[in-house]
Amino acid sequence: MIEELWENYKKYILIGGGVLLVIMVVFLFMQKSNSQASSNSTLMNGADESSAPTTISSAASSTDTTVTASSSAVNSSTSEYIYVDVKGAVKHPGIFKVKSSMRVDDAINLAGGMQKTADRKHINLAQRLTDQQVVYVPIRGEIKGAATGTVDAEMAPSTTSDSSGELASTTASSTSSAADGTSGSGTVNLNTATKEQLQTLTNIGEKKADQIIQYREAHGKFKSVDELKEVQGIGDKTFEALKPQLSV
């Protein structure tokens, strides 16, 4: 009976076996393809991850460079400005913020320009300004000798010859005292003091300080402290209280 079944269905059995074999081969091939695809995907992901830190590092480096450049620009911008103190025979003494490329002439102009009594020959108007510099404009006759350039409170010691022919040292402290309106003894110099310095004197307010400066501009430097009594508003009683605080 089996032989009859085989003979009757041999054709179908062989066809079915062949189809089954083909299905198994296709299935195995697809499994192998999927395995290779998975492996390639893993390799690609690994490559992407390994390159990520380089990108981040590059971006960080670029950011650092930008920050450094910005910081340099800020420092450069800040260093363009300096402060100078303008004193002496100028209309509006004070501290001024100026550009580092500016000259003494620019600083004096910011202070309202020179007064009529200013001694121009002792000022180097072309000198470049430096930070914390004191620009002092002397009154005519205040500085003796030939022109020496800009007069300020930080002049180095110089040497002059005395009557015996020996060299005598003139220190910066005496020049500084003349520049800031005071003498070595701590008194106020009537010929160089600013309005603010005059107001530190006993019974001298803003109005009387203006009157002293107006007198100085009109008549030149004071010959003696007694000449202060010629200023309007300065009586004998006021003068006696002021005299120990004054010098010329």
C-alpha positions in Angstrom: 0.0 0.0 0.0 2.9 2.3 0.8 4.3 1.7 -2.6 1.0 2.5 -4.2 0.9 5.8 -2.2 4.4 6.6 -3.2 3.8 5.9 -6.8 0.6 8.0 -6.7 2.0 11.0 -4.7 5.7 10.8 -5.5 5.5 13.7 -7.8 3.8 15.9 -5.1 6.1 14.7 -2.4 9.2 15.6 -4.4 7.8 19.0 -5.3 6.9 19.7 -1.7 10.3 18.7 -0.5 12.0 20.9 -3.1 9.8 23.9 -2.0 10.6 23.2 1.6 14.4 23.1 0.9 14.2 26.4 -1.0 12.3 28.0 1.9 15.0 26.8 4.3 17.8 28.2 2.1 16.1 31.6 1.7 15.5 31.7 5.5 19.2 31.0 6.3 20.3 33.6 3.8 18.1 36.3 5.3 19.3 35.4 8.8 22.9 35.8 7.6 22.1 39.2 5.9 20.4 40.6 9.0 23.4 39.5 11.1 25.8 41.4 8.8 23.6 44.5 8.7 23.5 44.5 12.5 27.3 44.2 12.7 27.8 47.1 10.2 25.4 49.3 12.2 27.3 48.6 15.4 30.6 49.5 13.8 29.1 52.8 12.4 27.7 53.8 15.8 31.1 53.1 17.4 32.8 55.3 14.8 30.3 58.1 15.4 30.8 58.0 19.1 34.6 58.1 18.8 34.5 61.2 16.6 32.1 63.1 18.9 34.7 64.2 21.5 36.9 65.6 18.7 34.0 67.8 17.5 33.3 68.9 21.1 37.0 69.6 21.7 37.2 71.6 18.5 34.1 73.7 19.5 35.6 74.3 22.9 38.9 75.4 21.5 37.0 77.8 19.2 35.1 79.2 22.1 38.3 79.7 24.1 39.9 81.6 21.2 36.8 83.8 20.9 36.8 84.6 24.7 40.6 85.4 24.6 40.1 87.7 21.6 37.2 89.5 23.3 39.2 89.9 26.5 42.1 91.4 24.6 39.8 93.8 22.8 38.4 95.0 26.2 41.8 95.4 27.7 43.0 97.4 24.6 39.9 99.6 24.8 40.4 100.3 28.5 44.1 101.1 28.2 43.3 103.9 25.6 42.2 106.2 28.4 44.4 107.7 31.2 44.0 110.4 33.9 46.0 113.6 34.3 46.0 116.3 36.9 46.1 119.9 35.4 47.2 122.6 37.9 48.5 126.1 38.1 47.7 129.0 35.8 44.8 127.4 34.0 41.1 128.5 34.1 39.7 125.3 35.4 42.2 123.1 37.3 41.3 119.5 37.9 41.6 115.8 37.0 40.7 114.9 33.4 40.2 111.6 31.6 42.0 111.8 28.3 43.2 109.4 25.5 46.7 108.1 25.8 47.6 109.6 22.4 46.8 113.2 23.5 49.4 115.9 24.3 49.9 118.4 27.1 48.3 121.1 24.9 45.1 119.0 24.8 45.0 118.6 28.6 45.4 122.4 29.1 42.6 123.1 26.6 40.3 120.7 28.6 41.2 122.8 31.7 39.8 125.9 29.9 43.2 127.1 28.6 45.9 129.1 30.2 45.4 132.3 32.2 46.9 135.5 31.0 49.6 135.3 33.7 50.8 131.8 32.5 54.4 131.4 31.6 54.3 129.5 28.3 58.1 129.2 27.7 58.4 126.6 30.5 55.7 124.3 29.0 56.3 121.6 26.4 52.9 121.6 24.7 53.9 118.8 22.4 54.7 116.3 25.2 52.7 113.1 25.1 50.6 112.6 28.3 51.1 109.6 30.6 48.8 108.1 33.3 48.8 110.0 36.6 50.9 112.8 35.2 50.7 116.3 36.8 50.7 119.1 34.3 51.6 122.3 36.0 51.4 125.7 34.3 53.6 128.2 36.2 52.9 132.0 36.5 55.3 134.4 34.7 58.4 134.9 36.9 57.7 131.9 39.1 60.3 129.7 37.3 63.8 131.2 36.7 66.2 130.4 33.9 65.8 129.1 30.4 62.8 127.1 29.2 63.0 123.6 30.6 59.9 121.9 29.1 56.7 120.9 31.0 56.7 121.8 34.7 55.0 119.2 36.9 55.0 118.0 40.4 57.1 115.0 39.6 60.2 116.7 38.2 63.5 115.0 38.9 66.2 116.7 41.1 68.3 119.2 39.2 71.6 121.0 40.0 72.3 124.7 40.0 75.4 126.7 40.8 75.5 128.8 44.0 77.5 132.0 44.6 80.7 130.1 45.5 80.7 128.2 42.2 79.8 124.9 43.9 76.9 122.8 42.7 73.8 122.9 44.9 71.1 120.2 44.5 67.5 121.3 44.0 65.1 118.5 44.9 61.8 117.5 43.5 60.1 118.2 46.8 60.5 122.0 46.5 59.2 121.9 42.9 56.3 119.7 44.1 55.4 122.2 46.8 55.3 125.1 44.3 53.3 123.0 42.0 50.6 122.1 44.4 50.2 125.6 46.0 52.0 124.9 49.3 55.4 125.5 50.6 57.8 123.2 52.5 56.5 124.5 55.8 52.9 123.6 55.0 51.7 127.1 54.2 49.6 128.1 51.2 51.5 129.9 48.4 49.4 132.9 47.3 51.0 132.8 43.8 50.3 129.2 42.9 47.4 128.1 45.1 44.2 127.0 43.4 40.7 128.1 44.4 40.2 125.0 46.4 43.5 125.4 48.3 42.8 129.0 49.1 39.5 127.9 50.7 41.4 125.8 53.2 42.6 129.1 54.8 40.8 130.5 57.9 37.8 132.6 57.0 38.3 132.2 53.2 35.3 131.0 51.4 34.5 130.6 47.7 33.9 134.4 47.1 37.1 135.6 48.8 39.1 132.8 47.0 37.8 134.1 43.7 38.8 137.7 44.7 42.3 136.6 45.5 42.7 134.8 42.2 41.3 137.8 40.3 43.7 140.1 42.0 46.6 137.8 41.1 45.6 137.7 37.5 45.3 141.4 37.3 48.5 142.4 39.2 50.7 139.4 38.7 52.3 137.4 41.5 52.2 138.7 45.1 55.5 140.4 46.2 54.8 139.6 49.8 52.0 138.2 52.0 51.2 141.7 53.2 50.0 142.5 49.7 47.0 140.3 50.4 45.5 143.2 52.3 45.1 145.0 48.9 42.5 142.4 48.0 38.9 143.5 48.4 37.3 142.0 51.5 40.6 141.2 53.3 40.8 143.5 56.3 43.5 143.8 59.0 41.8 141.4 61.4 41.3 138.8 58.7 44.9 139.2 57.5 46.4 138.7 60.9 44.5 135.4 61.2 45.7 134.3 57.8 49.4 135.5 57.9 50.9 132.5 59.6 49.3 130.3 57.0 50.6 132.2 53.9 53.8 132.3 51.8 54.8 133.7 48.4 
